[in-house]
Structures are given as C-alpha cells and as structure tokens.
C-alpha cells in the first residue's frame, strides 16, 4: 500500500498539469493519461513499475515546461530534450520489464 500513495500523487499532479496544457486536444490527452494509468494499475513487477514511474515523472516534467508559459506573451521558449523518452538511457537499453509490457 505504501507504494500506491506516491503513484497516486504523481497521477494527480499529471492530471492537474494536463488540465492546464495549452492544446485543443486537452480532453483527449486527459483521457489518454487516465486510460494509461487505469490499464497499468495491476502491475506488480518492480522493474516494470520503476520504468512506468520513470516515464510518468518524465511526462510530468515535460507537461510543466508548457503549462508554465505566460499565455499573454508573444515569445514562448521551451527547451526540449535530445532524448525525451529516455531511449538512450542505460536503464532503458531493453524494453521495460524485458519486453513484457
């Protein structure tokens, strides 16, 4: 149970930021997030959980890059990462959970 509270907190933070995401597709983005978390709620494999958490935290960071922009400004600047999904990250050398996603 103790592992569920931090993941729930992460989930709520992602939803909060996604509600502020400047996009015409905001509703479908929110639905995708909810679906992804719903589909993965039964995962118990620690390796898969770690990978999923890492991706969720990465996504939250990326959402915050956009939700912190000043909507009144004509000059938005967002620094995107070279490898936003961490595909080059050493821990991601093989698919999460050994390909059993």
Backbone as JSON, one array per atom type, in Angstrom:
{
  "sequence": "XXXXXXXXXXXXXXXXXXXXXXXXXXXXXXXXXXXXXXXXXXXXXXXXXXXXXXXXXXXXXXXXXXXXXXXXXXXXXXXXXXXXXXXXXXXXXXXXXXXXX",
  "N": [[0.8, -1.19, 0.0], [1.97, 1.25, 0.67], [3.42, 2.07, -1.54], [1.49, 2.91, -3.31], [0.46, 5.42, -2.63], [2.44, 7.45, -3.32], [2.39, 7.07, -6.14], [-0.25, 7.65, -6.73], [-0.24, 10.33, -6.03], [1.54, 11.29, -7.97], [0.03, 10.71, -10.27], [-2.18, 12.44, -9.86], [-0.86, 14.91, -9.97], [0.02, 14.9, -12.61], [-2.46, 14.9, -13.97], [-3.43, 17.39, -13.1], [-1.6, 19.19, -14.27], [-2.0, 18.53, -16.95], [-4.57, 19.44, -17.36], [-4.13, 22.11, -17.61], [-2.65, 22.3, -19.85], [-1.71, 23.84, -22.85], [-3.57, 23.23, -25.37], [-5.64, 22.23, -28.11], [-6.39, 19.68, -28.02], [-6.71, 18.89, -25.43], [-8.7, 17.5, -23.91], [-8.65, 14.88, -25.0], [-6.05, 14.22, -24.41], [-6.1, 14.16, -21.61], [-7.86, 11.97, -21.29], [-6.28, 9.94, -22.41], [-4.19, 9.82, -20.54], [-5.56, 9.01, -18.21], [-6.53, 6.53, -19.09], [-4.11, 5.15, -19.59], [-2.99, 4.99, -16.97], [-5.05, 3.55, -15.73], [-5.0, 1.11, -17.16], [-2.59, 0.12, -16.33], [-2.69, -0.28, -13.61], [-2.65, -2.71, -12.27], [-0.1, -3.71, -12.3], [2.62, -5.42, -10.87], [5.24, -6.11, -10.98], [8.38, -5.09, -9.98], [10.38, -3.98, -11.65], [9.05, -3.23, -13.99], [7.23, -1.46, -12.86], [9.01, 0.5, -11.95], [10.0, 1.46, -14.39], [7.63, 2.44, -15.55], [6.96, 4.42, -13.7], [9.14, 6.1, -14.03], [8.73, 6.99, -16.67], [6.29, 8.33, -16.28], [7.05, 10.37, -14.51], [8.82, 11.72, -16.15], [7.07, 12.55, -18.18], [5.48, 14.31, -16.65], [7.34, 16.3, -16.07], [7.76, 17.27, -18.66], [5.19, 18.21, -19.3], [5.02, 20.3, -17.47], [6.81, 22.09, -18.56], [5.37, 23.3, -20.55], [2.99, 24.19, -19.33], [3.75, 26.21, -17.7], [4.1, 28.45, -19.19], [3.68, 31.89, -20.14], [0.65, 32.98, -21.07], [-0.02, 35.4, -22.14], [2.14, 36.33, -23.44], [4.04, 36.92, -26.45], [6.27, 35.58, -27.03], [7.32, 32.61, -26.61], [9.33, 30.18, -25.11], [10.68, 27.04, -25.1], [12.76, 24.6, -23.95], [13.57, 21.72, -25.4], [14.34, 18.3, -24.78], [17.07, 16.24, -25.92], [16.6, 13.53, -25.96], [13.72, 12.78, -25.23], [12.14, 10.59, -24.3], [13.9, 8.96, -23.06], [15.18, 6.89, -24.42], [17.81, 6.41, -24.94], [18.85, 6.11, -22.49], [20.79, 4.31, -20.11], [19.44, 2.45, -18.43], [17.31, 1.88, -19.95], [18.01, 0.25, -21.99], [16.95, -2.14, -22.81], [13.55, -3.12, -23.5], [10.99, -1.99, -21.15], [10.56, -4.11, -18.36], [11.62, -6.27, -19.66], [10.4, -6.48, -22.11], [7.85, -7.34, -21.65], [5.5, -5.76, -21.66]],
  "CA": [[0.0, 0.0, 0.0], [2.76, 2.47, 0.79], [3.86, 2.48, -2.87], [0.37, 3.46, -4.06], [0.25, 6.84, -2.34], [3.25, 8.3, -4.2], [1.95, 6.95, -7.53], [-1.49, 8.42, -6.79], [0.18, 11.74, -6.01], [2.1, 11.55, -9.3], [-1.12, 10.7, -11.17], [-2.94, 13.68, -9.67], [-0.05, 16.02, -10.48], [-0.02, 14.84, -14.08], [-3.78, 15.36, -14.4], [-3.52, 18.82, -12.84], [-0.84, 19.89, -15.3], [-2.62, 18.28, -18.26], [-5.75, 20.32, -17.46], [-3.65, 23.45, -17.96], [-1.84, 22.16, -21.06], [-2.28, 24.68, -23.92], [-3.81, 22.43, -26.57], [-7.03, 21.96, -28.48], [-6.59, 18.24, -27.76], [-6.57, 18.69, -23.99], [-9.63, 16.46, -23.42], [-8.17, 13.55, -25.39], [-4.8, 13.98, -23.66], [-6.53, 13.74, -20.27], [-8.39, 10.62, -21.39], [-5.15, 9.02, -22.62], [-3.48, 9.68, -19.26], [-6.41, 8.19, -17.34], [-6.54, 5.16, -19.64], [-2.79, 4.56, -19.36], [-2.88, 4.63, -15.56], [-6.03, 2.5, -15.46], [-4.53, -0.15, -17.75], [-1.37, -0.34, -15.67], [-2.83, -0.28, -12.15], [-2.43, -4.04, -11.7], [1.3, -4.13, -12.45], [3.29, -5.67, -9.6], [6.67, -6.33, -11.25], [9.12, -3.88, -9.58], [11.12, -3.41, -12.78], [8.07, -2.59, -14.86], [6.74, -0.3, -12.1], [10.06, 1.53, -11.97], [10.02, 2.04, -15.73], [6.4, 3.2, -15.73], [7.09, 5.61, -12.86], [10.13, 6.97, -14.68], [8.05, 7.62, -17.81], [5.28, 9.26, -15.76], [7.76, 11.55, -14.0], [9.35, 12.4, -17.34], [5.92, 13.21, -18.78], [5.1, 15.43, -15.81], [8.34, 17.35, -16.31], [7.5, 17.85, -19.98], [3.95, 18.99, -19.2], [5.31, 21.54, -16.73], [7.51, 23.02, -19.45], [4.36, 24.01, -21.33], [1.95, 24.8, -18.52], [4.32, 27.37, -17.02], [4.27, 29.55, -20.15], [2.81, 33.05, -19.98], [-0.27, 32.98, -22.21], [-0.12, 36.75, -22.69], [3.38, 36.64, -24.14], [4.2, 36.53, -27.85], [7.59, 34.93, -27.14], [7.42, 31.42, -25.78], [10.56, 29.43, -25.32], [10.7, 25.76, -24.4], [13.95, 23.83, -24.29], [13.26, 20.29, -25.46], [15.47, 17.4, -24.58], [17.56, 15.47, -27.05], [16.03, 12.18, -25.88], [12.65, 12.98, -24.25], [11.61, 9.36, -23.72], [14.97, 8.21, -22.43], [15.51, 5.66, -25.15], [19.26, 6.23, -24.88], [19.22, 5.95, -21.08], [21.32, 2.95, -19.89], [18.44, 1.57, -17.82], [16.29, 1.61, -20.96], [18.66, -0.45, -23.1], [15.98, -3.14, -23.28], [12.2, -2.65, -23.19], [10.6, -2.15, -19.75], [10.12, -5.44, -17.97], [12.12, -7.28, -20.58], [9.52, -6.62, -23.26], [6.56, -7.9, -21.25], [4.7, -4.58, -21.33]],
  "C": [[0.85, 1.26, 0.0], [3.25, 2.97, -0.57], [2.74, 3.13, -3.69], [0.19, 4.95, -3.83], [1.14, 7.72, -3.21], [2.8, 8.23, -5.66], [0.64, 7.71, -7.71], [-1.18, 9.91, -6.83], [0.73, 12.14, -7.38], [0.97, 11.63, -10.33], [-1.9, 12.0, -11.07], [-2.17, 14.9, -10.18], [-0.06, 16.06, -12.0], [-1.37, 15.34, -14.59], [-3.93, 16.87, -14.21], [-2.79, 19.62, -13.93], [-1.47, 19.72, -16.68], [-3.88, 19.15, -18.45], [-5.37, 21.73, -17.88], [-2.84, 23.45, -19.26], [-2.48, 22.95, -22.2], [-2.45, 23.92, -25.23], [-5.3, 22.29, -26.85], [-7.39, 20.51, -28.17], [-6.53, 17.91, -26.28], [-7.45, 17.55, -23.48], [-9.14, 15.07, -23.79], [-6.85, 13.21, -24.69], [-5.14, 13.5, -22.25], [-7.06, 12.31, -20.29], [-7.27, 9.59, -21.59], [-4.4, 8.76, -21.31], [-4.27, 8.76, -18.34], [-6.41, 6.74, -17.79], [-5.22, 4.45, -19.36], [-2.63, 4.12, -17.9], [-3.83, 3.5, -15.2], [-5.54, 1.14, -15.95], [-3.33, -0.73, -17.0], [-1.5, -0.45, -14.15], [-2.57, -1.64, -11.51], [-0.99, -4.53, -11.79], [1.94, -4.28, -11.07], [4.8, -5.88, -9.78], [7.43, -5.04, -10.94], [9.87, -3.2, -10.73], [10.17, -2.65, -13.71], [7.51, -1.34, -14.16], [7.74, 0.84, -12.12], [10.09, 2.23, -13.32], [8.79, 2.91, -15.99], [6.45, 4.51, -14.93], [8.04, 6.61, -13.51], [9.49, 7.71, -15.85], [7.01, 8.65, -17.35], [5.94, 10.53, -15.23], [8.33, 12.38, -15.14], [8.23, 13.18, -18.03], [5.47, 14.42, -17.99], [6.06, 16.6, -16.0], [8.08, 18.04, -17.64], [6.22, 18.68, -19.97], [4.22, 20.33, -18.52], [6.08, 22.55, -17.57], [6.51, 23.89, -20.2], [3.34, 24.75, -20.48], [2.45, 26.04, -17.78], [4.5, 28.57, -17.94], [3.26, 30.66, -19.89], [1.93, 33.18, -21.22], [-0.38, 34.36, -22.86], [1.1, 37.13, -23.53], [3.34, 36.18, -25.6], [5.47, 35.72, -28.06], [7.68, 33.78, -26.14], [8.71, 30.71, -26.13], [10.53, 28.17, -24.46], [11.93, 25.01, -24.88], [13.61, 22.34, -24.24], [14.52, 19.47, -25.32], [15.84, 16.69, -25.87], [16.87, 14.11, -27.12], [14.87, 12.19, -24.87], [12.08, 11.71, -23.62], [12.69, 8.46, -23.14], [15.37, 6.94, -23.12], [17.0, 5.38, -25.13], [19.76, 6.0, -23.46], [19.68, 4.51, -20.85], [20.3, 1.98, -19.31], [17.36, 1.17, -18.83], [16.87, 0.87, -22.16], [17.77, -1.54, -23.66], [14.59, -2.63, -22.88], [11.86, -2.85, -21.72], [10.1, -3.55, -19.46], [10.56, -6.54, -18.9], [11.2, -7.53, -21.75], [8.16, -7.18, -22.94], [5.63, -6.76, -20.86], [3.24, -4.78, -21.58]]
}
